[in-house]
Amino acid sequence: MDPKRYEHLTISVEPHEMRMSHWVYAPRVVDARDGRVVLDLSGGPWDLVSCSPSTAAVELLLRKYPGEHEAVCLSIRLADNSLWLGDSPVAAGDIAGALG
């Protein structure tokens, strides 16, 4: 998948094989203005299902491999690049624990 650009955020996927012919497309989000990595789930079990931009945020629908759990929606607010799960803010360093 080619990188997608939403406002100042560039979203790409880093595909990696979890098991024989089971691929996960983990998202990586970079602020194109300064090159800062906002989110990097590379090498982990989170698969990007879809991206939905709005005027205030980009919502990433993520599914955890092997797909036995419901997908979760992680929002990145465009005003400050903050990460949100539902109504709760999440620190970038705590994202793996917050996602579960």
Jmol script that loads the backbone (N, CA, C; Angstrom):
load data "model"
ATOM      1  N   MET A   1       0.849  -1.181   0.000  1.00  0.00           N
ATOM      2  CA  MET A   1       0.000   0.000   0.000  1.00  0.00           C
ATOM      3  C   MET A   1       0.888   1.236   0.000  1.00  0.00           C
ATOM      4  N   ASP A   2       0.596   2.150  -0.886  1.00  0.00           N
ATOM      5  CA  ASP A   2       1.331   3.405  -0.921  1.00  0.00           C
ATOM      6  C   ASP A   2       0.934   4.248   0.277  1.00  0.00           C
ATOM      7  N   PRO A   3       1.860   5.066   0.785  1.00  0.00           N
ATOM      8  CA  PRO A   3       1.514   5.944   1.911  1.00  0.00           C
ATOM      9  C   PRO A   3       0.364   6.871   1.550  1.00  0.00           C
ATOM     10  N   LYS A   4      -0.492   7.134   2.531  1.00  0.00           N
ATOM     11  CA  LYS A   4      -1.615   8.056   2.365  1.00  0.00           C
ATOM     12  C   LYS A   4      -1.317   9.301   3.177  1.00  0.00           C
ATOM     13  N   ARG A   5      -1.761  10.437   2.669  1.00  0.00           N
ATOM     14  CA  ARG A   5      -1.527  11.698   3.365  1.00  0.00           C
ATOM     15  C   ARG A   5      -2.867  12.291   3.757  1.00  0.00           C
ATOM     16  N   TYR A   6      -3.015  12.609   5.046  1.00  0.00           N
ATOM     17  CA  TYR A   6      -4.204  13.274   5.577  1.00  0.00           C
ATOM     18  C   TYR A   6      -3.714  14.503   6.327  1.00  0.00           C
ATOM     19  N   GLU A   7      -4.002  15.679   5.776  1.00  0.00           N
ATOM     20  CA  GLU A   7      -3.486  16.930   6.336  1.00  0.00           C
ATOM     21  C   GLU A   7      -1.961  16.817   6.386  1.00  0.00           C
ATOM     22  N   HIS A   8      -1.391  16.864   7.592  1.00  0.00           N
ATOM     23  CA  HIS A   8       0.067  16.794   7.741  1.00  0.00           C
ATOM     24  C   HIS A   8       0.560  15.399   8.116  1.00  0.00           C
ATOM     25  N   LEU A   9      -0.350  14.430   8.224  1.00  0.00           N
ATOM     26  CA  LEU A   9       0.032  13.078   8.625  1.00  0.00           C
ATOM     27  C   LEU A   9       0.194  12.166   7.407  1.00  0.00           C
ATOM     28  N   THR A  10       1.273  11.413   7.392  1.00  0.00           N
ATOM     29  CA  THR A  10       1.507  10.410   6.365  1.00  0.00           C
ATOM     30  C   THR A  10       1.360   9.043   7.019  1.00  0.00           C
ATOM     31  N   ILE A  11       0.458   8.228   6.461  1.00  0.00           N
ATOM     32  CA  ILE A  11       0.190   6.906   7.021  1.00  0.00           C
ATOM     33  C   ILE A  11       0.652   5.855   6.021  1.00  0.00           C
ATOM     34  N   SER A  12       1.523   4.985   6.506  1.00  0.00           N
ATOM     35  CA  SER A  12       1.998   3.880   5.684  1.00  0.00           C
ATOM     36  C   SER A  12       1.815   2.591   6.466  1.00  0.00           C
ATOM     37  N   VAL A  13       1.968   1.481   5.794  1.00  0.00           N
ATOM     38  CA  VAL A  13       1.897   0.194   6.484  1.00  0.00           C
ATOM     39  C   VAL A  13       3.220  -0.532   6.289  1.00  0.00           C
ATOM     40  N   GLU A  14       3.589  -1.262   7.319  1.00  0.00           N
ATOM     41  CA  GLU A  14       4.796  -2.076   7.303  1.00  0.00           C
ATOM     42  C   GLU A  14       4.350  -3.533   7.365  1.00  0.00           C
ATOM     43  N   PRO A  15       4.253  -4.207   6.206  1.00  0.00           N
ATOM     44  CA  PRO A  15       3.790  -5.591   6.226  1.00  0.00           C
ATOM     45  C   PRO A  15       4.848  -6.523   6.813  1.00  0.00           C
ATOM     46  N   HIS A  16       4.392  -7.463   7.608  1.00  0.00           N
ATOM     47  CA  HIS A  16       5.284  -8.511   8.113  1.00  0.00           C
ATOM     48  C   HIS A  16       4.482  -9.786   8.310  1.00  0.00           C
ATOM     49  N   GLU A  17       5.169 -10.889   8.146  1.00  0.00           N
ATOM     50  CA  GLU A  17       4.521 -12.191   8.215  1.00  0.00           C
ATOM     51  C   GLU A  17       4.490 -12.662   9.662  1.00  0.00           C
ATOM     52  N   MET A  18       3.283 -12.899  10.176  1.00  0.00           N
ATOM     53  CA  MET A  18       3.132 -13.372  11.551  1.00  0.00           C
ATOM     54  C   MET A  18       3.354 -14.881  11.617  1.00  0.00           C
ATOM     55  N   ARG A  19       2.768 -15.575  10.678  1.00  0.00           N
ATOM     56  CA  ARG A  19       2.953 -17.019  10.525  1.00  0.00           C
ATOM     57  C   ARG A  19       2.958 -17.297   9.038  1.00  0.00           C
ATOM     58  N   MET A  20       3.251 -18.499   8.700  1.00  0.00           N
ATOM     59  CA  MET A  20       3.339 -18.859   7.292  1.00  0.00           C
ATOM     60  C   MET A  20       2.115 -18.365   6.518  1.00  0.00           C
ATOM     61  N   SER A  21       2.335 -17.430   5.625  1.00  0.00           N
ATOM     62  CA  SER A  21       1.339 -16.790   4.758  1.00  0.00           C
ATOM     63  C   SER A  21       0.211 -16.068   5.500  1.00  0.00           C
ATOM     64  N   HIS A  22       0.459 -15.646   6.735  1.00  0.00           N
ATOM     65  CA  HIS A  22      -0.463 -14.789   7.488  1.00  0.00           C
ATOM     66  C   HIS A  22       0.250 -13.450   7.672  1.00  0.00           C
ATOM     67  N   TRP A  23      -0.190 -12.451   6.931  1.00  0.00           N
ATOM     68  CA  TRP A  23       0.459 -11.146   6.930  1.00  0.00           C
ATOM     69  C   TRP A  23      -0.334 -10.134   7.746  1.00  0.00           C
ATOM     70  N   VAL A  24       0.405  -9.277   8.426  1.00  0.00           N
ATOM     71  CA  VAL A  24      -0.160  -8.166   9.181  1.00  0.00           C
ATOM     72  C   VAL A  24       0.399  -6.884   8.573  1.00  0.00           C
ATOM     73  N   TYR A  25      -0.478  -5.909   8.371  1.00  0.00           N
ATOM     74  CA  TYR A  25      -0.087  -4.624   7.798  1.00  0.00           C
ATOM     75  C   TYR A  25      -0.159  -3.566   8.896  1.00  0.00           C
ATOM     76  N   ALA A  26       0.945  -3.446   9.615  1.00  0.00           N
ATOM     77  CA  ALA A  26       1.003  -2.568  10.784  1.00  0.00           C
ATOM     78  C   ALA A  26       1.173  -1.105  10.363  1.00  0.00           C
ATOM     79  N   PRO A  27       0.399  -0.201  10.962  1.00  0.00           N
ATOM     80  CA  PRO A  27       0.482   1.204  10.570  1.00  0.00           C
ATOM     81  C   PRO A  27       1.670   1.929  11.196  1.00  0.00           C
ATOM     82  N   ARG A  28       2.140   2.893  10.426  1.00  0.00           N
ATOM     83  CA  ARG A  28       3.179   3.823  10.879  1.00  0.00           C
ATOM     84  C   ARG A  28       2.713   5.205  10.454  1.00  0.00           C
ATOM     85  N   VAL A  29       2.651   6.136  11.402  1.00  0.00           N
ATOM     86  CA  VAL A  29       2.153   7.481  11.131  1.00  0.00           C
ATOM     87  C   VAL A  29       3.264   8.478  11.437  1.00  0.00           C
ATOM     88  N   VAL A  30       3.554   9.340  10.468  1.00  0.00           N
ATOM     89  CA  VAL A  30       4.623  10.330  10.598  1.00  0.00           C
ATOM     90  C   VAL A  30       4.048  11.719  10.334  1.00  0.00           C
ATOM     91  N   ASP A  31       4.475  12.687  11.136  1.00  0.00           N
ATOM     92  CA  ASP A  31       4.112  14.079  10.906  1.00  0.00           C
ATOM     93  C   ASP A  31       5.042  14.599   9.806  1.00  0.00           C
ATOM     94  N   ALA A  32       4.493  14.871   8.633  1.00  0.00           N
ATOM     95  CA  ALA A  32       5.287  15.269   7.474  1.00  0.00           C
ATOM     96  C   ALA A  32       5.943  16.633   7.647  1.00  0.00           C
ATOM     97  N   ARG A  33       5.471  17.431   8.601  1.00  0.00           N
ATOM     98  CA  ARG A  33       6.056  18.757   8.796  1.00  0.00           C
ATOM     99  C   ARG A  33       7.448  18.697   9.400  1.00  0.00           C
ATOM    100  N   ASP A  34       7.667  17.736  10.306  1.00  0.00           N
ATOM    101  CA  ASP A  34       8.969  17.661  10.976  1.00  0.00           C
ATOM    102  C   ASP A  34       9.578  16.258  11.006  1.00  0.00           C
ATOM    103  N   GLY A  35       8.886  15.287  10.418  1.00  0.00           N
ATOM    104  CA  GLY A  35       9.412  13.926  10.360  1.00  0.00           C
ATOM    105  C   GLY A  35       9.245  13.125  11.636  1.00  0.00           C
ATOM    106  N   ARG A  36       8.554  13.687  12.614  1.00  0.00           N
ATOM    107  CA  ARG A  36       8.364  12.991  13.898  1.00  0.00           C
ATOM    108  C   ARG A  36       7.395  11.835  13.723  1.00  0.00           C
ATOM    109  N   VAL A  37       7.766  10.685  14.300  1.00  0.00           N
ATOM    110  CA  VAL A  37       6.904   9.512  14.265  1.00  0.00           C
ATOM    111  C   VAL A  37       5.831   9.679  15.341  1.00  0.00           C
ATOM    112  N   VAL A  38       4.579   9.678  14.929  1.00  0.00           N
ATOM    113  CA  VAL A  38       3.443   9.838  15.824  1.00  0.00           C
ATOM    114  C   VAL A  38       3.011   8.476  16.375  1.00  0.00           C
ATOM    115  N   LEU A  39       3.066   7.455  15.518  1.00  0.00           N
ATOM    116  CA  LEU A  39       2.639   6.104  15.882  1.00  0.00           C
ATOM    117  C   LEU A  39       3.416   5.115  15.033  1.00  0.00           C
ATOM    118  N   ASP A  40       3.935   4.068  15.665  1.00  0.00           N
ATOM    119  CA  ASP A  40       4.622   3.018  14.916  1.00  0.00           C
ATOM    120  C   ASP A  40       4.305   1.675  15.552  1.00  0.00           C
ATOM    121  N   LEU A  41       3.457   0.907  14.902  1.00  0.00           N
ATOM    122  CA  LEU A  41       3.079  -0.418  15.394  1.00  0.00           C
ATOM    123  C   LEU A  41       3.769  -1.531  14.601  1.00  0.00           C
ATOM    124  N   SER A  42       4.841  -1.177  13.899  1.00  0.00           N
ATOM    125  CA  SER A  42       5.588  -2.143  13.091  1.00  0.00           C
ATOM    126  C   SER A  42       6.062  -3.323  13.933  1.00  0.00           C
ATOM    127  N   GLY A  43       5.988  -4.495  13.323  1.00  0.00           N
ATOM    128  CA  GLY A  43       6.483  -5.703  13.968  1.00  0.00           C
ATOM    129  C   GLY A  43       5.552  -6.297  15.002  1.00  0.00           C
ATOM    130  N   GLY A  44       4.450  -5.623  15.282  1.00  0.00           N
ATOM    131  CA  GLY A  44       3.514  -6.102  16.297  1.00  0.00           C
ATOM    132  C   GLY A  44       2.308  -6.780  15.683  1.00  0.00           C
ATOM    133  N   PRO A  45       1.332  -7.100  16.517  1.00  0.00           N
ATOM    134  CA  PRO A  45       0.172  -7.857  16.048  1.00  0.00           C
ATOM    135  C   PRO A  45      -0.969  -7.008  15.487  1.00  0.00           C
ATOM    136  N   TRP A  46      -0.801  -5.679  15.397  1.00  0.00           N
ATOM    137  CA  TRP A  46      -1.918  -4.818  14.994  1.00  0.00           C
ATOM    138  C   TRP A  46      -1.932  -4.582  13.502  1.00  0.00           C
ATOM    139  N   ASP A  47      -3.070  -4.883  12.886  1.00  0.00           N
ATOM    140  CA  ASP A  47      -3.298  -4.803  11.460  1.00  0.00           C
ATOM    141  C   ASP A  47      -4.205  -3.604  11.175  1.00  0.00           C
ATOM    142  N   LEU A  48      -3.801  -2.764  10.230  1.00  0.00           N
ATOM    143  CA  LEU A  48      -4.623  -1.614   9.854  1.00  0.00           C
ATOM    144  C   LEU A  48      -5.733  -2.072   8.922  1.00  0.00           C
ATOM    145  N   VAL A  49      -6.970  -1.939   9.371  1.00  0.00           N
ATOM    146  CA  VAL A  49      -8.137  -2.332   8.576  1.00  0.00           C
ATOM    147  C   VAL A  49      -8.550  -1.182   7.664  1.00  0.00           C
ATOM    148  N   SER A  50      -8.612   0.039   8.225  1.00  0.00           N
ATOM    149  CA  SER A  50      -9.011   1.195   7.423  1.00  0.00           C
ATOM    150  C   SER A  50      -8.580   2.488   8.091  1.00  0.00           C
ATOM    151  N   CYS A  51      -8.582   3.563   7.298  1.00  0.00           N
ATOM    152  CA  CYS A  51      -8.328   4.935   7.770  1.00  0.00           C
ATOM    153  C   CYS A  51      -9.533   5.771   7.390  1.00  0.00           C
ATOM    154  N   SER A  52     -10.016   6.572   8.325  1.00  0.00           N
ATOM    155  CA  SER A  52     -11.148   7.450   8.055  1.00  0.00           C
ATOM    156  C   SER A  52     -10.803   8.859   8.509  1.00  0.00           C
ATOM    157  N   PRO A  53     -10.533   9.758   7.585  1.00  0.00           N
ATOM    158  CA  PRO A  53     -10.222  11.132   7.961  1.00  0.00           C
ATOM    159  C   PRO A  53     -11.481  11.960   8.184  1.00  0.00           C
ATOM    160  N   SER A  54     -11.371  12.926   9.085  1.00  0.00           N
ATOM    161  CA  SER A  54     -12.412  13.932   9.267  1.00  0.00           C
ATOM    162  C   SER A  54     -11.697  15.276   9.363  1.00  0.00           C
ATOM    163  N   THR A  55     -12.434  16.322   9.639  1.00  0.00           N
ATOM    164  CA  THR A  55     -11.791  17.638   9.753  1.00  0.00           C
ATOM    165  C   THR A  55     -10.968  17.761  11.028  1.00  0.00           C
ATOM    166  N   ALA A  56     -11.236  16.934  12.025  1.00  0.00           N
ATOM    167  CA  ALA A  56     -10.549  17.050  13.314  1.00  0.00           C
ATOM    168  C   ALA A  56      -9.566  15.924  13.604  1.00  0.00           C
ATOM    169  N   ALA A  57      -9.729  14.780  12.938  1.00  0.00           N
ATOM    170  CA  ALA A  57      -8.906  13.620  13.298  1.00  0.00           C
ATOM    171  C   ALA A  57      -8.830  12.631  12.139  1.00  0.00           C
ATOM    172  N   VAL A  58      -7.903  11.703  12.308  1.00  0.00           N
ATOM    173  CA  VAL A  58      -7.842  10.534  11.433  1.00  0.00           C
ATOM    174  C   VAL A  58      -8.088   9.334  12.329  1.00  0.00           C
ATOM    175  N   GLU A  59      -9.068   8.542  11.969  1.00  0.00           N
ATOM    176  CA  GLU A  59      -9.391   7.355  12.759  1.00  0.00           C
ATOM    177  C   GLU A  59      -8.819   6.126  12.077  1.00  0.00           C
ATOM    178  N   LEU A  60      -8.064   5.351  12.847  1.00  0.00           N
ATOM    179  CA  LEU A  60      -7.486   4.116  12.356  1.00  0.00           C
ATOM    180  C   LEU A  60      -8.246   2.952  12.970  1.00  0.00           C
ATOM    181  N   LEU A  61      -8.811   2.109  12.143  1.00  0.00           N
ATOM    182  CA  LEU A  61      -9.479   0.911  12.630  1.00  0.00           C
ATOM    183  C   LEU A  61      -8.434  -0.199  12.621  1.00  0.00           C
ATOM    184  N   LEU A  62      -8.169  -0.742  13.816  1.00  0.00           N
ATOM    185  CA  LEU A  62      -7.107  -1.738  13.994  1.00  0.00           C
ATOM    186  C   LEU A  62      -7.678  -3.055  14.476  1.00  0.00           C
ATOM    187  N   ARG A  63      -7.123  -4.123  13.959  1.00  0.00           N
ATOM    188  CA  ARG A  63      -7.522  -5.456  14.405  1.00  0.00           C
ATOM    189  C   ARG A  63      -6.258  -6.182  14.862  1.00  0.00           C
ATOM    190  N   LYS A  64      -6.363  -6.846  15.997  1.00  0.00           N
ATOM    191  CA  LYS A  64      -5.212  -7.563  16.545  1.00  0.00           C
ATOM    192  C   LYS A  64      -5.170  -8.979  15.978  1.00  0.00           C
ATOM    193  N   TYR A  65      -4.029  -9.344  15.436  1.00  0.00           N
ATOM    194  CA  TYR A  65      -3.841 -10.693  14.919  1.00  0.00           C
ATOM    195  C   TYR A  65      -3.859 -11.667  16.086  1.00  0.00           C
ATOM    196  N   PRO A  66      -4.569 -12.759  15.967  1.00  0.00           N
ATOM    197  CA  PRO A  66      -5.121 -13.409  14.789  1.00  0.00           C
ATOM    198  C   PRO A  66      -6.575 -13.069  14.497  1.00  0.00           C
ATOM    199  N   GLY A  67      -7.109 -11.995  15.008  1.00  0.00           N
ATOM    200  CA  GLY A  67      -8.460 -11.574  14.654  1.00  0.00           C
ATOM    201  C   GLY A  67      -9.558 -12.152  15.503  1.00  0.00           C
ATOM    202  N   GLU A  68      -9.232 -12.640  16.676  1.00  0.00           N
ATOM    203  CA  GLU A  68     -10.239 -13.229  17.557  1.00  0.00           C
ATOM    204  C   GLU A  68     -10.954 -12.185  18.412  1.00  0.00           C
ATOM    205  N   HIS A  69     -10.474 -10.951  18.356  1.00  0.00           N
ATOM    206  CA  HIS A  69     -11.048  -9.867  19.154  1.00  0.00           C
ATOM    207  C   HIS A  69     -11.686  -8.837  18.228  1.00  0.00           C
ATOM    208  N   GLU A  70     -12.559  -8.010  18.803  1.00  0.00           N
ATOM    209  CA  GLU A  70     -13.159  -6.926  18.031  1.00  0.00           C
ATOM    210  C   GLU A  70     -12.098  -5.909  17.646  1.00  0.00           C
ATOM    211  N   ALA A  71     -12.303  -5.268  16.516  1.00  0.00           N
ATOM    212  CA  ALA A  71     -11.411  -4.199  16.088  1.00  0.00           C
ATOM    213  C   ALA A  71     -11.574  -3.003  17.025  1.00  0.00           C
ATOM    214  N   VAL A  72     -10.518  -2.194  17.131  1.00  0.00           N
ATOM    215  CA  VAL A  72     -10.560  -0.985  17.952  1.00  0.00           C
ATOM    216  C   VAL A  72     -10.287   0.221  17.055  1.00  0.00           C
ATOM    217  N   CYS A  73     -10.804   1.353  17.486  1.00  0.00           N
ATOM    218  CA  CYS A  73     -10.617   2.589  16.738  1.00  0.00           C
ATOM    219  C   CYS A  73      -9.671   3.506  17.508  1.00  0.00           C
ATOM    220  N   LEU A  74      -8.547   3.811  16.890  1.00  0.00           N
ATOM    221  CA  LEU A  74      -7.569   4.732  17.457  1.00  0.00           C
ATOM    222  C   LEU A  74      -7.643   6.028  16.662  1.00  0.00           C
ATOM    223  N   SER A  75      -7.882   7.138  17.353  1.00  0.00           N
ATOM    224  CA  SER A  75      -7.970   8.442  16.693  1.00  0.00           C
ATOM    225  C   SER A  75      -6.695   9.230  16.917  1.00  0.00           C
ATOM    226  N   ILE A  76      -6.277   9.926  15.870  1.00  0.00           N
ATOM    227  CA  ILE A  76      -5.157  10.857  15.977  1.00  0.00           C
ATOM    228  C   ILE A  76      -5.719  12.230  15.682  1.00  0.00           C
ATOM    229  N   ARG A  77      -5.734  13.079  16.687  1.00  0.00           N
ATOM    230  CA  ARG A  77      -6.295  14.427  16.511  1.00  0.00           C
ATOM    231  C   ARG A  77      -5.307  15.305  15.749  1.00  0.00           C
ATOM    232  N   LEU A  78      -5.800  15.947  14.729  1.00  0.00           N
ATOM    233  CA  LEU A  78      -4.951  16.731  13.845  1.00  0.00           C
ATOM    234  C   LEU A  78      -4.395  17.984  14.509  1.00  0.00           C
ATOM    235  N   ALA A  79      -5.086  18.540  15.468  1.00  0.00           N
ATOM    236  CA  ALA A  79      -4.642  19.781  16.108  1.00  0.00           C
ATOM    237  C   ALA A  79      -3.313  19.613  16.847  1.00  0.00           C
ATOM    238  N   ASP A  80      -3.131  18.444  17.481  1.00  0.00           N
ATOM    239  CA  ASP A  80      -1.928  18.254  18.301  1.00  0.00           C
ATOM    240  C   ASP A  80      -1.287  16.868  18.182  1.00  0.00           C
ATOM    241  N   ASN A  81      -1.760  16.065  17.243  1.00  0.00           N
ATOM    242  CA  ASN A  81      -1.269  14.691  17.028  1.00  0.00           C
ATOM    243  C   ASN A  81      -1.468  13.786  18.237  1.00  0.00           C
ATOM    244  N   SER A  82      -2.403  14.120  19.115  1.00  0.00           N
ATOM    245  CA  SER A  82      -2.643  13.276  20.280  1.00  0.00           C
ATOM    246  C   SER A  82      -3.398  12.016  19.871  1.00  0.00           C
ATOM    247  N   LEU A  83      -3.132  10.937  20.598  1.00  0.00           N
ATOM    248  CA  LEU A  83      -3.751   9.639  20.343  1.00  0.00           C
ATOM    249  C   LEU A  83      -4.896   9.422  21.313  1.00  0.00           C
ATOM    250  N   TRP A  84      -6.002   8.876  20.805  1.00  0.00           N
ATOM    251  CA  TRP A  84      -7.195   8.654  21.628  1.00  0.00           C
ATOM    252  C   TRP A  84      -7.802   7.297  21.328  1.00  0.00           C
ATOM    253  N   LEU A  85      -8.179   6.587  22.382  1.00  0.00           N
ATOM    254  CA  LEU A  85      -8.993   5.378  22.283  1.00  0.00           C
ATOM    255  C   LEU A  85     -10.335   5.737  22.893  1.00  0.00           C
ATOM    256  N   GLY A  86     -11.337   5.882  22.053  1.00  0.00           N
ATOM    257  CA  GLY A  86     -12.631   6.351  22.537  1.00  0.00           C
ATOM    258  C   GLY A  86     -12.479   7.756  23.079  1.00  0.00           C
ATOM    259  N   ASP A  87     -12.896   7.970  24.324  1.00  0.00           N
ATOM    260  CA  ASP A  87     -12.797   9.283  24.959  1.00  0.00           C
ATOM    261  C   ASP A  87     -11.558   9.429  25.825  1.00  0.00           C
ATOM    262  N   SER A  88     -10.646   8.468  25.750  1.00  0.00           N
ATOM    263  CA  SER A  88      -9.471   8.472  26.621  1.00  0.00           C
ATOM    264  C   SER A  88      -8.198   8.761  25.835  1.00  0.00           C
ATOM    265  N   PRO A  89      -7.434   9.764  26.299  1.00  0.00           N
ATOM    266  CA  PRO A  89      -6.146  10.025  25.648  1.00  0.00           C
ATOM    267  C   PRO A  89      -5.150   8.918  26.008  1.00  0.00           C
ATOM    268  N   VAL A  90      -4.238   8.669  25.088  1.00  0.00           N
ATOM    269  CA  VAL A  90      -3.222   7.647  25.294  1.00  0.00           C
ATOM    270  C   VAL A  90      -1.866   8.242  24.931  1.00  0.00           C
ATOM    271  N   ALA A  91      -0.894   8.091  25.816  1.00  0.00           N
ATOM    272  CA  ALA A  91       0.460   8.534  25.537  1.00  0.00           C
ATOM    273  C   ALA A  91       1.073   7.617  24.487  1.00  0.00           C
ATOM    274  N   ALA A  92       1.835   8.171  23.567  1.00  0.00           N
ATOM    275  CA  ALA A  92       2.438   7.369  22.507  1.00  0.00           C
ATOM    276  C   ALA A  92       3.270   6.219  23.079  1.00  0.00           C
ATOM    277  N   GLY A  93       3.955   6.458  24.173  1.00  0.00           N
ATOM    278  CA  GLY A  93       4.773   5.417  24.791  1.00  0.00           C
ATOM    279  C   GLY A  93       3.966   4.316  25.432  1.00  0.00           C
ATOM    280  N   ASP A  94       2.679   4.563  25.691  1.00  0.00           N
ATOM    281  CA  ASP A  94       1.815   3.582  26.343  1.00  0.00           C
ATOM    282  C   ASP A  94       0.852   2.902  25.369  1.00  0.00           C
ATOM    283  N   ILE A  95       1.028   3.143  24.073  1.00  0.00           N
ATOM    284  CA  ILE A  95       0.025   2.666  23.121  1.00  0.00           C
ATOM    285  C   ILE A  95      -0.091   1.145  23.092  1.00  0.00           C
ATOM    286  N   ALA A  96       1.011   0.436  23.179  1.00  0.00           N
ATOM    287  CA  ALA A  96       0.950  -1.035  23.140  1.00  0.00           C
ATOM    288  C   ALA A  96       0.134  -1.585  24.308  1.00  0.00           C
ATOM    289  N   GLY A  97       0.343  -1.041  25.499  1.00  0.00           N
ATOM    290  CA  GLY A  97      -0.419  -1.481  26.665  1.00  0.00           C
ATOM    291  C   GLY A  97      -1.885  -1.079  26.605  1.00  0.00           C
ATOM    292  N   ALA A  98      -2.147   0.106  26.067  1.00  0.00           N
ATOM    293  CA  ALA A  98      -3.524   0.580  25.977  1.00  0.00           C
ATOM    294  C   ALA A  98      -4.326  -0.231  24.956  1.00  0.00           C
ATOM    295  N   LEU A  99      -3.667  -0.616  23.872  1.00  0.00           N
ATOM    296  CA  LEU A  99      -4.367  -1.422  22.870  1.00  0.00           C
ATOM    297  C   LEU A  99      -4.602  -2.842  23.341  1.00  0.00           C
ATOM    298  N   GLY A 100      -3.725  -3.330  24.213  1.00  0.00           N
ATOM    299  CA  GLY A 100      -3.903  -4.680  24.759  1.00  0.00           C
ATOM    300  C   GLY A 100      -3.143  -5.703  24.081  1.00  0.00           C
TER     301      GLY A 100
END
end "model"
wireframe off; spacefill off
backbone 0.3
color backbone group
